[in-house]
Amino acid sequence: MSDESQTTTDHDEIREWVEERDGQPAYVEGTEDGDSGLLRIDFPDEGDDDENLDDISWDEFFETFEENDLAFLYQDETDDGETSYFSKFVSRED
């Protein structure tokens, strides 16, 4: 069932999901701790016009992703079969 959430740490899977939705990796401005910040996915075509997001490269994104032992929780489709933009970053289970 594709309306259920899935979790992954696979970089290719994450990048493919984001790019299929015309998203781009970003971090929240003002949350930088050294060279990294709080990660987000920016979906500018979906009206997600958060001025506090700074786009970053995939290399920077995955470096921060790994440094913080994160996993990507996401949903492919909504309950009504539409493309879902739901995602969030969670701690990895050891």
C-alpha positions as CSV (number, residue, x, y, z in Angstrom):
1,M,0.0,0.0,0.0
2,S,1.7,3.2,-1.1
3,D,-0.2,5.6,1.2
4,E,1.9,4.1,4.1
5,S,5.0,5.8,5.3
6,Q,8.4,4.2,4.6
7,T,11.8,4.9,6.1
8,T,15.2,4.7,4.3
9,T,18.8,5.8,4.6
10,D,19.6,5.0,0.9
11,H,20.9,8.2,-0.7
12,D,19.7,7.2,-4.2
13,E,16.2,6.4,-3.0
14,I,16.0,9.8,-1.1
15,R,17.3,11.8,-4.0
16,E,15.0,10.1,-6.5
17,W,11.9,10.7,-4.3
18,V,12.8,14.4,-3.9
19,E,13.6,15.0,-7.5
20,E,10.4,13.3,-8.7
21,R,8.6,16.0,-6.8
22,D,10.8,18.8,-8.1
23,G,12.2,19.3,-4.6
24,Q,15.7,20.3,-3.5
25,P,17.8,19.8,-0.4
26,A,17.9,22.7,2.0
27,Y,18.6,23.7,5.5
28,V,16.8,26.1,7.8
29,E,18.6,29.4,7.9
30,G,20.0,30.3,11.3
31,T,20.3,26.7,12.5
32,E,23.9,26.1,11.3
33,D,26.1,24.4,13.8
34,G,29.5,24.5,12.3
35,D,29.0,23.6,8.7
36,S,25.6,22.0,8.9
37,G,22.0,23.1,9.6
38,L,18.6,21.6,10.3
39,L,17.8,19.7,7.1
40,R,14.6,20.2,5.0
41,I,13.3,19.4,1.6
42,D,12.2,22.5,-0.3
43,F,9.3,22.1,-2.8
44,P,9.1,25.5,-4.4
45,D,6.6,24.4,-7.1
46,E,4.1,23.4,-4.3
47,G,3.9,26.8,-2.8
48,D,6.3,25.9,-0.1
49,D,7.8,29.4,-0.1
50,D,9.7,29.3,3.1
51,E,12.1,32.3,3.1
52,N,14.1,30.7,5.9
53,L,15.3,27.9,3.7
54,D,18.7,27.9,2.0
55,D,19.3,25.4,-0.8
56,I,22.3,23.2,-0.5
57,S,24.0,20.7,-2.7
58,W,23.2,17.0,-2.4
59,D,26.8,16.4,-1.2
60,E,26.3,18.9,1.7
61,F,22.9,17.4,2.4
62,F,24.1,13.8,2.6
63,E,27.1,14.8,4.7
64,T,24.9,16.4,7.3
65,F,22.4,13.5,7.0
66,E,25.1,11.0,7.8
67,E,26.8,13.1,10.5
68,N,23.5,13.3,12.4
69,D,22.6,9.6,11.9
70,L,19.3,10.5,10.3
71,A,16.8,8.4,8.3
72,F,14.2,9.7,5.8
73,L,10.6,9.0,6.6
74,Y,8.3,9.6,3.5
75,Q,5.1,8.7,1.8
76,D,4.7,8.0,-1.9
77,E,0.9,8.7,-2.2
78,T,-1.8,10.2,-0.1
79,D,-4.9,8.2,1.0
80,D,-6.7,9.4,-2.2
81,G,-3.9,8.3,-4.5
82,E,-2.4,11.7,-5.1
83,T,1.4,12.3,-5.0
84,S,2.4,12.9,-1.4
85,Y,5.0,15.5,-0.4
86,F,5.1,14.2,3.2
87,S,8.6,13.6,4.5
88,K,10.6,14.2,7.7
89,F,13.9,13.3,9.1
90,V,14.1,11.0,12.1
91,S,16.8,9.4,14.1
92,R,18.1,6.1,12.9
93,E,17.3,3.0,14.9
94,D,20.4,1.3,16.1
